[in-house]
Every structure is written in structure tokens, then in C-alpha cells.
Amino acid sequence: MADELKGELNKTSDEAKKKVGEQFEKAKEKAQKVREKARVYIRENPEKSAFIAAGVGMAIGLTLAGMAVTGAVMTKKCNRW
């Protein structure tokens, strides 16, 4: 009985590993296609790509700056308690 259960568990584990591996490969292929499309777009639209990158960088910078200010205010409030 224990051997049967162990065999079933091994079989289920092997099937799960196989499915995860298949899904990983699909995701990897999709990521490669997206990366290639991005490369083509950047080559065809360098100016637009630069402005988009600058905008994204600015948005991230402003978000991080806002988080830093909010964190400083929260720290002051915590010190009062």
C-alpha cells in the first residue's frame, strides 16, 4: 500500500514537473517574441522610443521621490507615538 502511494505521488510529481516545464517554455518563447518586437520598434522609431524611455524614467523617479517624502512623514508620525 505504501509503495503504491509512493508510486502515485511520484507519477503526479513527474506530471506536474512536465506541465510546469511546458508552461515555462511557452512563456520563454512569448518573451522572446515580445523582445524582438520591441527591438524592431526601437530601430524603426528611435526618437519616439527615447521620449518614451525618458517619460517612464521620469515617472519612476517621481514615484520614488513621492514615496521617500511619504516615508519621511510617516517616520515622524511614528516617532510621536
HELIX and SHEET records of a PDB file:
HELIX    1   1 ALA A    2  GLU A   44  1                                  43    
HELIX    2   2 PRO A   46  ARG A   80  1                                  35    
END                                                                             
